[in-house]
Every structure is written in structure tokens, then in C-alpha cells.
Amino acid sequence: MEFNALSLDVALAFLDRFGVLVFAVSGGIVAVRAKMDWLGILVLSFLPALGGGTLRDLILDEPIFWLTDTTSLLMVLLGAILAALFTTRMEMSKPIRWADAIGLSLFAVAGTAKALGLGHSVTIAVIMGGVTASAGGLLRDIVANREPLLLKQDIYATAALLGGLGYAVSSRAGLSFEVCTLVGFSMAFAIRGCAIHFGWSLPRPD
């Protein structure tokens, strides 16, 4: 994959920050619908936006990205404000799940790309993509006393893992970062979107 280290760092920072914003909005929506105050909205925006990336960096023994990146914290604040201002106008749609699907897809790519960039195998990179995409949402749902999306029958973490796999395979095939990102994001979002729209689910034991 022909993409110099500086350009890769910039691209990953963009994916992380945009994913932070989208996941922050999803957390803020949950908090607003639970009738939490502004502190509750901020906390629930913080958890899905930064929780998965924090766990990823701890596992990879890397500096936690948001400790030196105040922009990510500003994205959390912006996401919380957007959720507070616009949630009531979205009652007829499925804003939490769709915002969550976008964030999941972005973080699946970002987590996988970061692990690959550190020299880890495809297997480890895909797992890190799944952790980045899913762990924060799990924390959000637990704190909000909701049934975690991750543990429901409909496809969630599986979409992140397959999106990460799409990115990793494309990267190993020598495709550009942009194409790899498009492949990984599209796979994760398409699978998660179909699960939301059509009710796709994984089989379960009887």
C-alpha cells in the first residue's frame, strides 16, 4: 500500500476524529432520550466516542490517542451539543442506530489500519478494529442501563469485524489507503445497515 507514514497518520487522525463525532452524537441521543442532564449527556457522549479507541491503545501498548489530541475532546463536546439540540426532531427515524452504524464502520477501519500500521497480523488488526468499533458502544449502553446492541441477536460486532477484514485484505493486496478505507467502511456499513433495515440477525442455538 503506497501511502507514506505522515499521510497515513493524518488520514487515521481524520477517521478517528470523525468517528468520535458520530459516536458522540449517538451517545448524546441515548442520554437525551433518557432525560439526563448536561453532565449525563457529556458522559454518554464520551464513552462510545473514546472508549473503544482507549481500549485498543491500551491493548496495543500505544499512547492513548485523546490524551494528546484535544480535538477529539472537542468533537465529543460538539457531538453532545448536536444531540441535545436535534434529538427531538428525529423521533420518526432511527437516529441512534444509524449514527452508531456510521461510527462503527469508521472505527472498524481506523482500528484495523492502526494495528496493521504497527506491524500486527491481519488477525490481530481485525480484532482491534472490532474492539475500537464495539467497546465504546457497549460501555454507553451499560451506563445508560440499556440492553447492549453488541449482545443483541442482530448483526453488530460482526459487521465491524467483516469491515475490518475487508480493509486488511485490501491493504495486503496492495490497494491504496483510500480504496482500502472505502472497501472496509462500505462492507461494515452495508452489513450493519441491512441488519437495521431488514432485521438481519445471526443464528442462535435452539
N, C-alpha and C positions, 0 to 999 in steps of 0.2 A: 504494500500500500504506500504510494508515494505521497507522503504528507510530512513535512518537517516537524520537528518537536515543538517549536514555538507555535506554529499554526495549529497543531493538534491540541496544545494546551488551551489556546484561545477558543477553539471550537468546542472543546469539552466544557470550558467555563460557561460558554453561552448555553449549551444544553442543560447544564446543571442549574443555571440561574432561571432559565425559562421554565424548567421543570419545577423548581422551587416555587415560582409564582403560581403555577397552575395547581400544584398540590396544596399550597397555602390557601388558595381560593376554596378548594374542596373541603379543607378542614374548617375554614371560616363558615361555610354554608352549614355544616353539621352543627357548629356552635350556635349560629343564629337560630336555626330551627329548634334547638334545644333550649332556646331563650336564655342563653348565657350572657353575662356582662362582657364588657370590652376585654377584661383580662382573660376570661374564658375563651373569647374569640381568638385572641393572640396566641394562647397556649395551644388551642386546637389547630391553628394555622401553622404553628411552629412544628408540631410533631410529624405530620405527614411530609412537610416540605424538607425537613432536615434530618429526620430520624433515620431513614434508610441510608442516606449518604454517610451519616455519622457511623452507623454500624459497619458499613462497608469499609470505611477508612480505618476503623479500629481493627477489623479482621485482617486487612492488608498491611497493617502497621505503617500507615501513612498519616501525615498531619491531617487532622480533621478540617475539612475544607472551609467551613464557615467561620472558624476561629480567626482566620486572617483575611476573610473576604466579607467586608461589611455590606457589600452589595447584596449578598444573599439574605442578610438580615433585613435589609430594606425591602427586598422582594416579599419577605414574609409579612412585613407591615403593610405593604401595598395590597397583597392578597387578602389580608384581614379586612382592610378598608373596603375593597371591592365587594367582598362577600357581604359585609354589613349593609352596604348601600343598595345592592341589587338583588339580593336573595329573594325578597318578597315579590319581585317582578318575574321570577322564573318558576313560579309554583306549578305551572302546567307542563313543564318539561322535566327531565331527569338530570338536573344540573350537577348533583353530587357525582353520579356515576360517570357522566360524560367528561366532566373536568378531571375526575380521577383516572379515566381511561387515557386521556392525553398525557397526564403526568406520569402514569405508569409506563407508557410507551417511551417517553423521553428518558426517564430514569433507567429503563431497561437497557437502552442504547448507551447512555452515559456510563453506567456501572460496568457494562461489558467492555466498553472501549478503554476505560481507565485500567482495568485489570490486564487486558491484553497489552496495553502500553507499558505496563510494569513487567512484562515478560512472562506472565502466567499462562497456563494452558487454556485451551478453549473451554474445557470442562469447568475450571475454576472461574474463568471470566463469565461464563453464562450464569453460574451460581451467584456471582457478585452482582450481575445485572438483575437477577431475581430478588436478591436481598435489597438492593438500592430501590427497586420499584415497589416492593411489597411491605417492607418492615415498618415504614413510617405510617402507612395507612392502617396497619394492624394496631399500632400504638394509639392512633387517633380514635379508632373505634372502641378500643378497650377503655380509654379515658372517658369517652362520651357515653359509655355503657350501652353501646350498640353491638349487635351481632356482627363480628368482623367479616368484611367482604371476603377476606382471604380464606376463611373457613367455610364459606357457603359452597353449595354444590356447583353454582355457575362458575364458568371459567374466569379465573383472575390471575393468580400467580403463574399458571400455565402459559397465559398469553405473554407475560413478561419473559419467561424462560425461552419460549419459542422466538420472540423478537430478538432476544439476546443471541440466540443461536443463529438467527438469520444474519445479524451483524457480524458475528465471529466467523462464520463460514465465508461470507462475502469478503471479509478482511483477509482471511487466509488465501482466498482466491486471487488476491492482488488488486481488488477493485479500489477505487478512490474512497476517501473518507466520506465524501458527500453521498456517494452511491450506497455505501455500506449503511450509513445513517438512514437513508431513505428506505432501504430494504428492511432494516431492523424495526424502525418506527412503524412502517406500514404493516408489517406482519403482526406486531403486538397490538396495534390499534384496530386492525381489521378483525382479529380474533376476539379481542375484548368487546369491540363494537357489536359483533354478531351475537355474542353472549348476552349483551344488554338488550339488543333489539329483538332477537329471535328466541331468546331463552335457552341458548345452548348451554349444556352442562356436561360435566364429566360423569361417567357411570359410577355407581356406588354399590357396594356389596348388599345383597338382599338379607 
